[in-house]
Amino acid sequence: MLATDLLAAPLQTAEFLAVDTETNGQPKERCELTEVGAVLVGGGELHDRWSSLVGVSAPLGRGIQRFTGITQAMVDEAPPPEAVLPELARQIEGRVLVAHSARFDVGVLKQAFERAELEWPDPPVMCTVALARRLAPLQRRRGLASLADALGIEVSVSHRALPDAETCARVLCALLPRLCANARTVREALALVHPRKPRRLKPAAAARRPPHERPDLSSLPKDPGVYVFRDADGMPLYVGKSVCLRTRARAHFTTPAAWTGEAEHVDYQPTESELGALVLENRLIKALQPPGNTRLKQPADGYVYLRCRLDIAFPILEVAREPAA
């Protein structure tokens, strides 16, 4: 079945192949496939099961042997990837590939196919983590065992390819009715589970002003405080704070922003400490609403303060909307 035909196929009659991979635990180029398992799903039920150990070129570490239960002797006797992967490709053909955290498993398989000089089947891919995020949003823990437990699926063995592939298949079957209620075809299901995010365009970088065109910052002290950049009409553009006013103010023009091209004047107010500068900056941003500041401009968000009353005979704590003077 061609990929386009599979995408247009009704979701209820589509076949899925749930897969899981085990590796040598090494990163990137050193990662090697040690075991692969696959379970055929059709009509909301589990059908054929298949798995195979895979030979590796580098010795396995002791940690990964303990973690997966796959020993060096097991992979030494296993067939090479060139003998295992063609059978997996045959099973993938005409089916939707399903995996838990699919990006990892698909990446491992693609790398294995490339090393074996075999063509990757490039099937449609569905991730059960994304499926749960979309159709079971109240389930916050989405590890395979945790998700299966939340869906009432018993998990007996983990970190072996076939048992994990079977658990993944059962998670798919548990969520498939919800998926079919929201999508008619494989294409609609994939679009629902893996919606494309709109591309974000980076704003154009602001031009750096030559030193002779910048505001005069020589009067700023090297002390803590708050500074306010203003335009030619005296309107505030940006409010900032620092433990060294002059150094921080100059830094804005080495990495310019949209407002730095309009800055003509700067005034400041020293404070006794960085904490004082932080409080004053907060108040000035809320009062002046300068366009260059994106944070701290929102009004009070419901937070309250605990104040200690020291002006009465028996000091008590009280809740107040504003801090003490």
NUVEX-381424 format. One record per residue (C-alpha): residue in three letters; x negated, y, z. Coordinates in steps of 0.5 Angstrom, whole numbers, padded with zeros to 4 digits, always signed. Each point is the difference from the previous one (the first is absolute). Layout:
% residues N
ALAXYZ...
//
This chain:
% residues 325
MET+0000+0000+0000LEU-0003+0007-0002ALA-0001+0005+0006THR+0006+0005-0003ASP+0005-0006-0001LEU-0002-0002+0008LEU+0001+0007+0002ALA+0007+0000-0004ALA+0002-0006+0003PRO+0006-0001+0006LEU-0003+0001+0007GLN+0004-0006+0002THR-0002-0005-0005ALA-0008+0002+0000GLU-0005-0004+0003PHE-0005+0002+0005LEU-0007-0003+0001ALA-0002+0002+0007VAL-0008-0001+0001ASP-0005+0001+0006THR-0007+0000-0001GLU-0006-0002+0005THR-0007+0003-0001ASN-0007+0000+0003GLY+0002+0006+0004GLN-0006+0004-0004PRO+0002+0007-0003LYS+0001+0003-0007GLU-0005-0004-0005ARG-0002-0005+0005CYS+0007-0002+0001GLU+0001-0007-0002LEU+0007-0004+0000THR-0001-0007+0004GLU+0008-0002+0000VAL+0006+0002-0004GLY+0007-0002+0001ALA+0007+0001-0004VAL+0007-0002+0001LEU+0005+0001-0005VAL+0007+0004+0002GLY+0006-0001-0004GLY+0007+0002+0002GLY-0002+0002+0007GLU-0003-0007+0001LEU-0007-0003+0001HIS-0002-0005-0006ASP-0007-0003-0002ARG-0006+0001+0004TRP-0007+0000-0002SER-0007+0002+0003SER-0007-0001-0001LEU-0007+0001+0004VAL-0005+0004-0005GLY-0007-0001+0000VAL-0005+0006+0002SER-0007+0002-0002ALA-0002+0003+0007PRO+0000-0004+0006LEU+0006+0002+0005GLY-0001+0004+0006ARG+0002-0004+0007GLY+0005+0006+0002ILE+0004-0001-0006GLN+0000-0008+0000ARG+0003+0001+0007PHE+0005+0005-0002THR+0003-0004-0006GLY-0002-0007+0002ILE-0004-0001-0007THR-0006-0003+0001GLN-0007+0000-0004ALA+0001-0007-0001MET+0007+0001-0003VAL-0002+0005-0005ASP-0006-0004-0002GLU+0005-0006-0002ALA+0005+0005-0004PRO+0000+0001-0007PRO-0003+0007-0003PRO+0005+0006-0002GLU-0001-0002-0007ALA+0004-0007+0001VAL+0005+0003+0005LEU+0002+0007-0003PRO+0003-0003-0006GLU+0005-0004+0003LEU+0002+0007+0004ALA+0001+0004-0006ARG+0005-0006-0003GLN+0004+0001+0006ILE+0000+0008+0000GLU+0002+0000-0007GLY+0007+0002-0001ARG+0001+0002+0008VAL+0000+0006+0005LEU-0006-0001+0004VAL+0001+0001+0007ALA-0005+0001+0006HIS+0000+0003+0007SER-0005+0006-0001ALA+0000-0001-0007ARG-0005+0005-0002PHE-0005-0004+0004ASP+0002-0007-0003VAL+0000+0003-0007GLY-0006+0003+0001VAL-0004-0007+0002LEU+0004-0004-0006LYS-0002+0005-0005GLN-0007+0000+0002ALA+0000-0007+0000PHE+0002-0001-0007GLU-0005+0005-0002ARG-0005-0003+0003ALA+0002-0007-0004GLU+0001+0004-0006LEU+0007-0002+0000GLU+0006+0005-0003TRP+0004+0003+0006PRO+0007-0002-0001ASP+0002+0007+0002PRO+0007-0001+0003PRO+0005+0004+0003VAL-0002+0001+0008MET+0005+0001+0006CYS-0003+0001+0007THR+0004-0003+0005VAL-0003+0006+0005ALA+0003+0005-0005LEU+0006-0004+0000ALA+0001+0000+0007ARG-0001+0007+0001ARG+0005+0001-0005LEU+0006-0005+0002ALA-0002-0001+0007PRO-0002+0007+0003LEU+0001-0001+0007GLN-0005-0005+0000ARG-0007+0003+0002ARG-0004-0005+0000ARG-0001-0003-0007GLY-0006-0005+0001LEU+0002-0007-0003ALA+0001-0003+0007SER+0004+0005+0003LEU+0004+0002-0006ALA+0002-0008-0001ASP+0002+0000+0008ALA+0004+0006-0001LEU+0004-0003-0005GLY+0001-0007+0003ILE-0005-0004-0004GLU-0005-0005+0004VAL-0007+0001-0001SER-0004-0006+0002VAL-0007+0001-0003SER-0003+0006-0003HIS-0007+0002-0003ARG+0001-0006-0005ALA+0002+0002-0007LEU+0006-0005-0001PRO+0003+0001+0007ASP+0000+0008-0001ALA+0002-0001-0007GLU+0006-0004+0002THR+0002+0006+0006CYS-0001+0005-0005ALA+0005-0004-0005ARG+0005+0000+0006VAL-0001+0007+0002LEU+0002+0001-0008CYS+0006-0004+0001ALA+0003+0003+0006LEU-0001+0007-0003LEU+0002-0002-0007PRO+0008+0001+0001ARG-0001+0007+0002LEU-0005+0001-0006CYS+0006-0003-0005ALA+0005+0005+0003ASN-0004+0006-0002ALA-0003-0002-0006ARG+0002-0004-0006THR-0006-0002-0004VAL-0007-0001+0002ARG-0002+0007-0003GLU+0005+0003+0005ALA-0003-0004+0006LEU-0007+0002-0002ALA+0002+0007+0000LEU+0004+0000+0006VAL-0006-0004+0004HIS-0005+0004-0003PRO+0002+0007-0002ARG-0005+0004-0003LYS-0002+0007+0004PRO+0000+0006-0004ARG-0007+0002-0002ARG-0002+0006+0004LEU-0004+0005-0004LYS-0006+0004+0004PRO+0001+0007+0000ALA-0006+0004-0004ALA-0006+0002+0004ALA+0000+0007+0002ALA-0006+0004-0003ARG-0005+0002+0005ARG-0001+0007+0001PRO-0007+0003+0000PRO-0003+0003+0006HIS+0001+0007-0002GLU+0007-0001-0001ARG+0002-0003+0007PRO+0002+0004+0006ASP-0005+0002+0005LEU-0001-0005+0005SER-0006+0003+0004SER+0004+0003+0005LEU+0003-0007+0002PRO-0004-0002+0007LYS-0003-0007+0001ASP+0005-0001+0005PRO+0007-0004+0001GLY+0006+0003-0002VAL+0005+0001-0006TYR+0000+0003-0006VAL+0005+0003-0005PHE-0002+0001-0008ARG+0005+0005-0003ASP+0001+0002-0007ALA-0001+0008-0003ASP+0007+0002+0003GLY-0002-0003+0007MET+0005-0006-0001PRO-0003-0006+0004LEU-0002-0006-0004TYR-0004-0005+0004VAL-0001-0001+0008GLY-0005-0004+0003LYS-0004-0001+0006SER-0007-0002+0002VAL-0006-0001+0005CYS-0004+0005-0005LEU+0005+0005-0004ARG-0006+0002-0005THR-0002-0007-0002ARG+0007-0003-0001ALA+0003+0006-0003ARG-0006+0000-0005ALA+0001-0007-0002HIS+0007+0001-0003PHE-0003+0003-0006THR-0005-0005-0001THR+0006-0005-0001PRO+0005+0005-0002ALA+0008-0001+0000ALA+0005+0003-0004TRP+0000+0006+0005THR-0007+0002+0001GLY+0000+0004-0007GLU+0005+0005+0003ALA-0003+0001+0007GLU-0003+0007+0001HIS+0000+0001+0007VAL-0001-0004+0006ASP+0001+0002+0008TYR-0001-0005+0006GLN+0002-0001+0007PRO-0006-0003+0005THR+0002-0005+0005GLU-0003-0003+0006SER+0000-0007-0003GLU+0002-0004-0005LEU+0006-0002+0003GLY+0002+0007+0001ALA-0001+0001-0008LEU+0004-0007-0001VAL+0006+0003+0004LEU-0001+0007-0003GLU+0000-0003-0007ASN+0006-0004+0001ARG+0004+0006+0002LEU-0003+0005-0006ILE+0002-0005-0005LYS+0007-0001+0002ALA+0001+0008+0001LEU-0004+0002-0007GLN+0002-0006-0004PRO-0006+0001-0005PRO+0001-0004-0006GLY-0007-0003+0000ASN+0001-0004+0006THR+0004-0006-0001ARG+0000-0003+0007LEU+0003+0003+0007LYS+0005+0004-0004GLN+0006-0004+0002PRO+0005+0002+0006ALA+0000-0003+0006ASP+0001-0007-0001GLY+0004-0002+0007TYR-0007-0001+0004VAL+0001+0002+0007TYR-0005+0002+0006LEU-0001-0002+0007ARG-0001+0006+0004CYS-0002+0000+0007ARG+0004+0005+0004LEU-0005+0003+0005ASP+0004+0006+0002ILE+0004-0004+0005ALA-0001-0003+0007PHE+0000-0007-0003PRO-0003-0001-0007ILE+0004-0004-0005LEU-0001-0002-0007GLU+0005+0003-0005VAL+0002-0001-0007ALA+0000+0006-0005ARG+0000+0002-0007GLU-0006+0005+0000PRO-0007-0001+0004ALA-0001+0005+0006ALA-0003+0007-0002
//
